[in-house]
């Protein structure tokens, strides 16, 4: 396993990868003496730096989140949520053809192992209010504001 810690506007992020893909991003990470990066963590670090600078609206780094079939289906639906836009848990449930699974979608959203890149921060309550975020609502607000402020970007990398 490879790990690299980067600084970001939402605090230090731990990028975890195997030899092929990012498998997790952790909040409030601390560098460890055993940390070692690879090409995948370096690519993710570069793309995240561009995202936080407002120069990237989509990620191309390979991802390999570990979860159930349902969780992976939800996480794939999250990836379809456009930069600078939000949608509800109900919308995601309908998107995956399981409209009664709103709570299960919320639970899967909360278990997303690759936050920021898999944009669980873009999912809000049906009433338009911010709801739970593993990193804390303050981080969710920062990410949404960053995207709102940069949503006029015309070139995706």
Secondary structure, DSSP 4 states (H G I P E B T S, - for coil): -EEEEE--TTS-EEEEE-SSSEEEEEES----TT----HHHHHHHHHHHHHHTT--SS--S-B-----HHHHHHHHHHHTSPTT--EEHHHHHHHTT-TT-HHHHHHHHHT-SBTTTS-GGGEE-TTS-----TT-HHHHHHHHHHHHHHTT-----
